[in-house]
Amino acid sequence: MYSILRRAFPTVADAPTPKRIVFLRPCCIGDVLMATAALSALRETFPEAHITWAVGPWSARAIEHHPAIDAILDTGADMPLNTPASFYRILRRLRAGDYDLAVSLVRSPLMSLAVYLAGIPLRAGLDSGGRGFAYNLRVPIDPAAREHESEIYLKVVSAIAGRELQASANLPVTERARAAVRARLAAEHIGAPFLVAHPGGGANPGAQLASKRYPPARFAEILNRVAEECAATVILLGGPGDVDLAEEVAGHLTVRSSNWVDRLSFQEIGALAADALFYIGNDTGLTHLAAASGARAVMLMGPTDPRRYAPYTSDHLALWKPVALAGGGAANADRREWDWARDGVGVDEAVERIQAFLAR
């Protein structure tokens, strides 16, 4: 079907310097943070353009202060195309924006159709298996290739610019967030060094992958051993859904710790992580946020491949034991029975590699 649709939509379009750009990556926080590399490349290419990021309300909270963004278009949901009503809602909002360039980092054929029906003259986007049929600048991708998401997103902006562009994931910390975090640290008499840990993750509107979480008792053992050697305080982070998990980890801690779960904004989490000795978490949006905010980030990776989903920054450590994984990305990550004791990185190896990472 897609091959027929591709022939029905032309791929030739005038390419004047765009004045109004809509950048589409609605979900989820990890993907949104990995897309900041493409956002920065887009801003560098078109420094005078007005750039609107079309993003879901939850993910918008993570990137709304990014200096490369001029406006946020609320897609109404983190997964905005799953009902006829939501499709019509985003179509109306795209039409109202009077955009002359759409940069779509969404693999959905419905997003391809939406930007076409919105009348946006230049439509650049991912073409995975023909699903980008309505873009007139299609960037083919192989869903089976083990290629980093940030690099895939950068290909779209590079195709627009006509040259290869490079950038890292980034989320500059605001001074307001930094001041708020430092005031909270002072109030709780926590000084340097401290490390920040998020034991949760694996839950978002696109997928529920609880197997991405490192076992709580073993997570605490890593924290105990590294924090004791560094004489560091452990600060536990997470969202409202992580309360019980964080309490379970805290129950295994023997070093000084403080539970800050559901107490910080996304901006404050980035500021805290950037000031920490290091941040440690699973393959989750908060780990990408911490890394993009400038933290030395350690990602504990299980049934997802670091070649696809590790932080796209220079100062991170992806702890992963190479194993056979299902192809096709995160959506297929739970197709095999995952066992951390058998398949994942062990505590001893994790501690050894973290110590080497900190000593660099």
Backbone torsions as a table, in degrees:
resi	resn	phi	psi	omega
1	MET	NA	-43.9	-178.0
2	TYR	-63.6	-34.7	179.5
3	SER	-65.0	-34.1	176.8
4	ILE	-69.8	-43.1	-179.7
5	LEU	-64.2	-37.0	-179.4
6	ARG	-59.3	-38.2	-179.1
7	ARG	-71.5	-20.9	-177.9
8	ALA	-83.6	-14.4	-177.7
9	PHE	-115.8	123.1	-178.7
10	PRO	-68.8	153.4	178.6
11	THR	-110.8	8.7	178.9
12	VAL	-101.2	131.0	180.0
13	ALA	-150.3	145.7	172.1
14	ASP	-63.5	145.0	-177.5
15	ALA	-127.8	63.8	175.0
16	PRO	-70.3	167.7	176.8
17	THR	-63.8	117.7	-175.7
18	PRO	-70.7	145.0	176.1
19	LYS	-104.0	-31.4	179.9
20	ARG	-130.1	118.5	-174.7
21	ILE	-119.1	135.8	169.9
22	VAL	-111.7	129.2	-175.0
23	PHE	-111.2	114.3	-169.6
24	LEU	-108.1	108.6	169.9
25	ARG	-151.8	83.9	-170.2
26	PRO	-71.9	-32.4	-168.6
27	CYS	-151.9	153.6	-5.6
28	CYS	-113.3	-173.1	-168.9
29	ILE	-58.0	-43.3	178.4
30	GLY	-60.4	-46.5	178.3
31	ASP	-64.1	-40.7	179.3
32	VAL	-61.8	-43.4	178.7
33	LEU	-66.9	-37.2	176.8
34	MET	-66.2	-24.9	179.1
35	ALA	-78.4	-8.8	179.9
36	THR	-66.4	-23.3	174.6
37	ALA	-64.2	-45.7	177.8
38	ALA	-65.6	-37.9	177.1
39	LEU	-58.5	-46.7	-179.3
40	SER	-64.5	-38.9	177.1
41	ALA	-65.2	-37.4	178.0
42	LEU	-65.4	-43.7	178.2
43	ARG	-64.0	-39.8	178.3
44	GLU	-64.7	-35.8	-179.2
45	THR	-73.0	-37.9	-177.7
46	PHE	-126.8	72.8	-173.1
47	PRO	-63.8	-23.7	-177.2
48	GLU	-96.3	-6.1	-175.5
49	ALA	-74.9	154.6	172.0
50	HIS	-90.2	118.5	-176.1
51	ILE	-111.5	123.3	175.4
52	THR	-110.6	129.1	175.4
53	TRP	-96.0	120.5	174.9
54	ALA	-87.9	113.3	-169.0
55	VAL	-150.9	152.8	178.2
56	GLY	-70.2	160.0	-173.5
57	PRO	-64.2	-34.5	179.5
58	TRP	-71.3	-48.5	-178.9
59	SER	-67.8	-29.5	179.8
60	ALA	-59.1	-32.1	-178.9
61	ARG	-63.7	-23.0	-178.9
62	ALA	-81.3	-30.1	-171.2
63	ILE	-122.9	4.9	-172.9
64	GLU	-63.0	-21.7	-179.5
65	HIS	-95.2	5.8	-176.7
66	HIS	-62.5	131.2	-174.8
67	PRO	-67.4	-15.6	178.8
68	ALA	-84.4	-4.8	-177.2
69	ILE	-102.0	132.7	174.9
70	ASP	-94.5	-28.4	-177.7
71	ALA	-157.4	159.6	174.6
72	ILE	-112.3	131.2	170.6
73	LEU	-103.1	113.9	-178.9
74	ASP	-74.9	114.6	-179.3
75	THR	-76.9	-4.0	176.7
76	GLY	87.4	-18.4	178.1
77	ALA	-165.4	155.5	177.6
78	ASP	-69.2	-24.9	173.4
79	MET	-118.9	86.1	-163.2
80	PRO	-85.6	1.3	-172.7
81	LEU	-119.5	19.5	-172.3
82	ASN	-90.0	-2.5	174.8
83	THR	-139.2	156.4	176.6
84	PRO	-57.9	-36.8	-179.5
85	ALA	-65.6	-41.8	-179.5
86	SER	-70.4	-34.6	176.4
87	PHE	-62.7	-45.3	179.8
88	TYR	-65.7	-35.3	179.6
89	ARG	-62.9	-48.3	-178.5
90	ILE	-70.6	-32.2	177.1
91	LEU	-61.4	-45.2	178.9
92	ARG	-61.2	-41.5	-178.1
93	ARG	-70.6	-34.0	175.7
94	LEU	-68.1	-41.6	177.6
95	ARG	-61.1	-40.6	-176.6
96	ALA	-69.2	-18.7	-176.1
97	GLY	-79.2	-13.6	179.7
98	ASP	53.4	46.6	-177.9
99	TYR	-82.7	146.4	173.7
100	ASP	-108.2	-3.9	174.9
101	LEU	-145.1	130.1	171.4
102	ALA	-112.7	129.8	175.7
103	VAL	-114.1	103.5	-173.5
104	SER	-105.3	120.7	177.5
105	LEU	-106.9	30.9	-176.4
106	VAL	-113.8	134.3	-178.0
107	ARG	-84.2	-4.3	-174.7
108	SER	-71.5	133.4	174.2
109	PRO	-65.1	-25.9	179.1
110	LEU	-68.7	-33.8	176.1
111	MET	-68.9	-39.3	175.2
112	SER	-57.2	-44.7	179.8
113	LEU	-68.2	-37.8	-176.9
114	ALA	-63.2	-44.4	-178.2
115	VAL	-70.2	-28.4	175.2
116	TYR	-68.3	-49.5	-179.2
117	LEU	-66.2	-23.0	177.4
118	ALA	-74.4	-8.6	177.2
119	GLY	78.7	22.0	179.5
120	ILE	-77.6	121.4	-170.5
121	PRO	-67.2	-40.4	178.8
122	LEU	-112.9	120.9	-173.4
123	ARG	-127.9	106.3	-179.6
124	ALA	-108.6	133.4	-178.6
125	GLY	-168.0	172.6	-178.9
126	LEU	-71.8	137.3	178.6
127	ASP	-121.6	88.2	-179.5
128	SER	-100.9	111.8	179.8
129	GLY	63.4	28.5	178.5
130	GLY	85.4	2.5	-176.1
131	ARG	-73.8	-11.5	176.2
132	GLY	-94.1	35.3	-170.9
133	PHE	-59.5	-29.6	-174.5
134	ALA	-94.1	0.3	173.1
135	TYR	-78.0	146.2	173.9
136	ASN	-100.9	1.5	166.3
137	LEU	-132.1	93.5	-174.1
138	ARG	-94.6	132.3	178.1
139	VAL	-110.8	102.1	-176.0
140	PRO	-69.1	139.2	174.9
141	ILE	-133.8	150.8	179.2
142	ASP	-100.2	111.7	-177.1
143	PRO	-62.7	-18.5	-179.4
144	ALA	-89.1	-13.4	-177.7
145	ALA	-72.4	137.9	177.5
146	ARG	-87.1	81.4	-175.5
147	GLU	-123.6	140.9	-175.9
148	HIS	-66.6	140.0	180.0
149	GLU	-57.6	-42.2	-180.0
150	SER	-61.1	-38.5	179.1
151	GLU	-69.4	-35.4	175.6
152	ILE	-63.1	-45.2	179.7
153	TYR	-63.6	-39.8	179.2
154	LEU	-62.7	-29.0	179.4
155	LYS	-61.1	-34.0	-179.2
156	VAL	-66.5	-46.6	180.0
157	VAL	-67.6	-36.7	177.5
158	SER	-62.7	-38.5	178.5
159	ALA	-64.1	-37.1	177.4
160	ILE	-67.1	-44.3	-176.6
161	ALA	-75.1	-21.1	-177.9
162	GLY	78.8	17.7	177.6
163	ARG	-156.5	159.4	-178.9
164	GLU	-74.6	127.4	-179.2
165	LEU	-113.8	148.9	178.9
166	GLN	-132.8	145.1	176.1
167	ALA	-165.4	163.7	176.3
168	SER	-106.9	158.9	171.5
169	ALA	-62.3	139.9	-174.9
170	ASN	-154.8	144.1	176.7
171	LEU	-149.7	85.3	-175.6
172	PRO	-55.3	138.0	-179.9
173	VAL	-79.2	135.0	178.4
174	THR	-83.0	150.1	178.8
175	GLU	-65.0	-33.9	178.8
176	ARG	-62.7	-44.1	178.9
177	ALA	-66.7	-40.4	179.8
178	ARG	-61.9	-43.6	-179.8
179	ALA	-65.0	-39.8	-179.5
180	ALA	-64.5	-42.0	-179.5
181	VAL	-67.2	-43.3	-179.0
182	ARG	-66.3	-33.8	175.9
183	ALA	-65.7	-40.4	178.7
184	ARG	-66.4	-40.6	176.6
185	LEU	-59.9	-44.4	-179.8
186	ALA	-64.3	-39.8	-179.2
187	ALA	-63.9	-31.1	179.7
188	GLU	-97.8	7.8	176.5
189	HIS	57.0	42.4	176.2
190	ILE	-105.6	117.5	177.2
191	GLY	-112.6	178.4	177.2
192	ALA	-72.9	147.0	-0.8
193	PRO	-88.8	150.2	170.6
194	PHE	-139.3	153.8	175.9
195	LEU	-123.2	153.0	-174.9
196	VAL	-113.9	133.5	-176.3
197	ALA	-133.7	137.3	175.7
198	HIS	-125.7	106.4	-176.1
199	PRO	-84.3	-3.6	-174.9
200	GLY	-93.5	-155.9	179.9
201	GLY	112.1	-179.6	178.7
202	GLY	82.7	9.5	-179.9
203	ALA	-129.7	120.4	175.2
204	ASN	-155.1	172.3	-177.0
205	PRO	-61.9	-19.6	-177.3
206	GLY	-90.0	-24.7	-176.3
207	ALA	-164.7	153.8	173.7
208	GLN	-119.1	104.6	-175.5
209	LEU	-125.2	74.7	-178.1
210	ALA	-63.2	-22.3	180.0
211	SER	-67.1	-11.0	177.2
212	LYS	-74.4	-9.8	-177.2
213	ARG	-88.3	127.0	175.0
214	TYR	-64.8	139.9	-177.5
215	PRO	-55.5	132.3	-172.1
216	PRO	-55.6	-44.6	-178.1
217	ALA	-64.9	-39.2	179.9
218	ARG	-73.2	-35.1	174.9
219	PHE	-59.0	-46.0	179.4
220	ALA	-63.6	-36.3	179.2
221	GLU	-63.2	-40.9	175.6
222	ILE	-59.9	-46.2	-179.1
223	LEU	-62.1	-44.3	-178.9
224	ASN	-59.3	-46.5	-174.0
225	ARG	-71.1	-42.2	-179.2
226	VAL	-72.7	-43.6	-178.5
227	ALA	-65.6	-37.1	179.2
228	GLU	-64.6	-43.3	-180.0
229	GLU	-64.6	-35.9	-177.7
230	CYS	-91.7	-2.0	-174.7
231	ALA	53.7	46.5	-173.8
232	ALA	-109.9	150.2	171.6
233	THR	-85.4	143.1	177.1
234	VAL	-100.6	127.5	174.3
235	ILE	-111.9	120.0	179.7
236	LEU	-90.7	134.1	-179.8
237	LEU	-122.4	166.3	175.1
238	GLY	161.1	177.2	178.1
239	GLY	-97.5	-174.7	-177.5
240	PRO	-60.6	-26.4	178.6
241	GLY	-80.9	-3.1	-175.9
242	ASP	-103.4	6.6	-173.8
243	VAL	-58.7	-52.7	-177.1
244	ASP	-65.3	-40.6	-179.7
245	LEU	-63.4	-43.7	179.8
246	ALA	-64.5	-38.5	177.9
247	GLU	-65.2	-35.5	177.1
248	GLU	-64.9	-44.5	176.8
249	VAL	-62.9	-44.7	-178.9
250	ALA	-59.3	-33.3	179.7
251	GLY	-66.1	-19.0	178.6
252	HIS	-98.6	-4.3	-176.7
253	LEU	-81.0	137.8	176.2
254	THR	-112.8	-6.1	177.8
255	VAL	-97.6	168.7	178.2
256	ARG	-62.8	134.7	-178.5
257	SER	-147.2	163.4	177.3
258	SER	-143.4	135.3	-176.3
259	ASN	-98.1	110.3	179.9
260	TRP	-111.7	24.1	-178.7
261	VAL	-61.9	132.2	177.5
262	ASP	60.4	33.1	179.5
263	ARG	-118.8	-9.0	-174.9
264	LEU	-122.5	151.2	169.5
265	SER	-76.7	168.4	176.9
266	PHE	-60.1	-41.6	179.5
267	GLN	-61.8	-39.1	179.8
268	GLU	-71.1	-34.4	175.2
269	ILE	-61.7	-43.7	177.5
270	GLY	-61.8	-41.8	180.0
271	ALA	-65.7	-42.1	179.4
272	LEU	-64.0	-45.3	-179.2
273	ALA	-63.1	-37.5	-179.3
274	ALA	-66.5	-28.9	179.3
275	ASP	-87.1	-12.1	-174.1
276	ALA	-77.2	161.7	171.8
277	LEU	-58.5	-44.8	169.1
278	PHE	-166.1	166.0	175.4
279	TYR	-113.0	142.7	175.3
280	ILE	-133.9	135.2	179.1
281	GLY	-164.7	177.0	179.0
282	ASN	-82.2	-176.1	174.5
283	ASP	-74.1	88.5	-173.5
284	THR	-148.8	165.2	-177.3
285	GLY	-59.1	-37.6	-178.5
286	LEU	-66.0	-32.3	177.1
287	THR	-67.9	-41.7	175.1
288	HIS	-63.1	-38.5	179.1
289	LEU	-63.8	-45.0	180.0
290	ALA	-61.6	-46.1	-179.6
291	ALA	-63.0	-43.8	-179.1
292	ALA	-67.2	-23.2	179.4
293	SER	-83.6	-2.5	176.4
294	GLY	106.7	6.6	-179.8
295	ALA	-75.9	152.7	164.3
296	ARG	-78.0	108.4	-168.0
297	ALA	-110.5	134.1	173.9
298	VAL	-111.6	122.7	178.6
299	MET	-110.9	121.3	175.0
300	LEU	-86.3	111.2	-172.7
301	MET	-109.9	134.4	179.0
302	GLY	-114.7	-101.8	-175.3
303	PRO	-84.6	27.5	172.4
304	THR	-131.4	149.6	-169.2
305	ASP	-91.9	126.6	177.9
306	PRO	-62.3	-23.4	177.0
307	ARG	-65.6	-18.7	176.8
308	ARG	-102.9	-39.7	-161.9
309	TYR	-127.9	6.1	174.8
310	ALA	-66.5	158.8	175.8
311	PRO	-54.3	140.4	-179.1
312	TYR	-97.3	61.0	-179.2
313	THR	-136.4	167.7	-175.4
314	SER	-85.2	-20.5	-172.0
315	ASP	-117.3	67.2	178.8
316	HIS	-140.9	162.3	176.3
317	LEU	-129.4	119.1	175.6
318	ALA	-98.9	113.6	179.6
319	LEU	-93.7	110.3	-174.5
320	TRP	-148.8	137.2	174.8
321	LYS	-99.4	113.3	-176.3
322	PRO	-56.3	121.4	177.6
323	VAL	-140.3	165.2	177.1
324	ALA	-73.4	125.4	179.1
325	LEU	-120.2	155.6	175.6
326	ALA	-66.1	141.8	176.1
327	GLY	-75.7	168.3	174.2
328	GLY	97.8	3.3	172.9
329	GLY	98.3	-169.3	-172.5
330	ALA	-63.4	-30.2	-177.3
331	ALA	-61.4	-23.2	-178.7
332	ASN	-104.7	11.0	-171.8
333	ALA	-67.0	-24.9	-177.0
334	ASP	-99.4	17.4	-178.5
335	ARG	-72.6	-20.5	176.3
336	ARG	-109.7	157.2	177.1
337	GLU	-72.9	117.2	-176.6
338	TRP	-100.1	130.6	178.7
339	ASP	-129.1	115.7	-175.8
340	TRP	-62.7	-38.9	-178.9
341	ALA	-63.4	-36.1	-178.5
342	ARG	-88.6	-42.4	-168.6
343	ASP	-103.7	-20.9	-171.8
344	GLY	-95.9	172.5	175.6
345	VAL	-68.7	132.1	179.5
346	GLY	-79.6	166.5	-177.7
347	VAL	-62.0	-46.4	-177.5
348	ASP	-59.5	-46.5	179.8
349	GLU	-65.3	-40.5	180.0
350	ALA	-61.6	-46.2	-179.6
351	VAL	-62.8	-45.4	-179.7
352	GLU	-59.9	-43.5	-177.6
353	ARG	-73.7	-34.3	176.0
354	ILE	-65.4	-42.2	178.3
355	GLN	-60.9	-41.9	177.4
356	ALA	-66.0	-38.1	178.2
357	PHE	-62.5	-43.3	-179.7
358	LEU	-70.8	-27.9	-177.9
359	ALA	-81.1	-9.2	-176.5
360	ARG	-62.3	NA	NA
